[in-house]
Amino acid sequence: FAAARSDEAARRALGGWLDALAHAVQIVAQTLDPRWVLVSGGISEVGAPLLTALRETLRRRARNSAFLRELALDERCLLVPPGLDIASVGACLTALGTTED
């Protein structure tokens, strides 16, 4: 993220990557309609700058679509703390039948 502030090539690469991530979030949300979309794994180590940039990208994508604005994808994205094995947590919650909360 820091390189993108001063390097045009890095800014374009980051923009393309954020568009791809936002597209993946949109596909998951439109297909499964989850309450939350959790961003985890190695990319979560970037922290708050990643979540801020992702949310801005999602808002930009929704500007011309009432449907996407209604989904409020930017508000549904959460960043999982680095090191938390969220897949295991989700599997346990699913097995217990407590995924509604």
C-alpha positions in Angstrom: 0.0 0.0 0.0 2.8 2.4 0.8 4.5 1.9 -2.6 1.2 2.7 -4.3 1.3 6.3 -2.9 4.4 7.2 -4.9 4.6 4.6 -7.7 2.1 4.7 -10.6 2.7 1.1 -11.6 2.2 -0.1 -8.0 -1.0 2.0 -7.8 -2.3 0.4 -10.9 -1.4 -3.1 -9.7 -3.0 -2.5 -6.3 -6.1 -1.1 -8.0 -6.4 -4.2 -10.2 -5.9 -6.5 -7.2 -8.5 -4.6 -5.1 -11.0 -4.8 -8.0 -10.4 -8.6 -8.2 -10.9 -9.0 -4.5 -14.0 -6.8 -4.6 -15.3 -9.0 -7.4 -14.7 -12.1 -5.4 -16.6 -10.6 -2.4 -19.5 -9.6 -4.7 -19.7 -13.2 -6.2 -19.7 -14.8 -2.7 -22.3 -12.3 -1.4 -24.6 -12.7 -4.4 -24.4 -16.4 -4.4 -24.6 -17.2 -0.7 -26.0 -14.0 0.8 -23.9 -14.2 4.0 -24.4 -11.8 6.8 -20.6 -11.2 6.9 -17.8 -11.6 4.4 -14.7 -12.4 6.3 -11.3 -11.5 4.8 -8.6 -13.8 6.3 -5.4 -15.5 5.6 -2.1 -13.9 4.7 -3.8 -10.8 3.2 -5.4 -10.0 6.6 -1.9 -9.2 7.8 -2.1 -5.9 5.9 -4.7 -4.8 8.4 -6.9 -1.8 8.4 -5.5 -0.3 5.2 -6.7 -3.4 3.3 -10.2 -3.2 4.8 -10.5 0.5 4.1 -9.4 0.1 0.5 -11.6 -2.9 -0.1 -14.6 -1.1 1.3 -13.9 2.0 -0.8 -13.6 -0.3 -3.9 -16.9 -1.9 -3.1 -18.6 1.4 -2.6 -17.2 2.6 -6.0 -18.5 -0.5 -7.7 -22.0 0.0 -6.2 -22.4 3.7 -7.2 -24.2 2.9 -10.5 -26.2 -0.1 -9.2 -29.1 0.1 -6.9 -28.9 -3.7 -6.4 -25.2 -3.5 -5.3 -26.0 -0.6 -3.0 -28.8 -2.6 -1.4 -26.4 -5.4 -0.7 -24.2 -3.0 1.3 -21.2 -5.2 0.7 -18.8 -2.6 2.1 -20.6 -2.8 5.5 -20.5 -6.6 5.5 -16.8 -7.1 5.1 -14.8 -7.8 8.3 -11.1 -8.4 8.7 -10.1 -11.6 10.6 -7.2 -11.1 12.9 -4.0 -12.6 11.4 -3.3 -16.1 12.7 -6.9 -17.0 13.5 -7.9 -20.2 11.6 -11.3 -18.9 10.7 -12.0 -21.9 8.4 -11.8 -24.2 11.5 -14.0 -21.9 13.5 -16.6 -21.8 10.7 -16.6 -25.6 10.4 -17.2 -26.0 14.1 -20.0 -23.5 14.1 -21.6 -25.2 11.1 -21.3 -28.6 12.8 -22.9 -27.2 16.0 -25.7 -25.5 13.9 -24.9 -22.1 15.3 -24.0 -20.2 12.1 -27.1 -18.0 12.3 -25.5 -15.7 14.9 
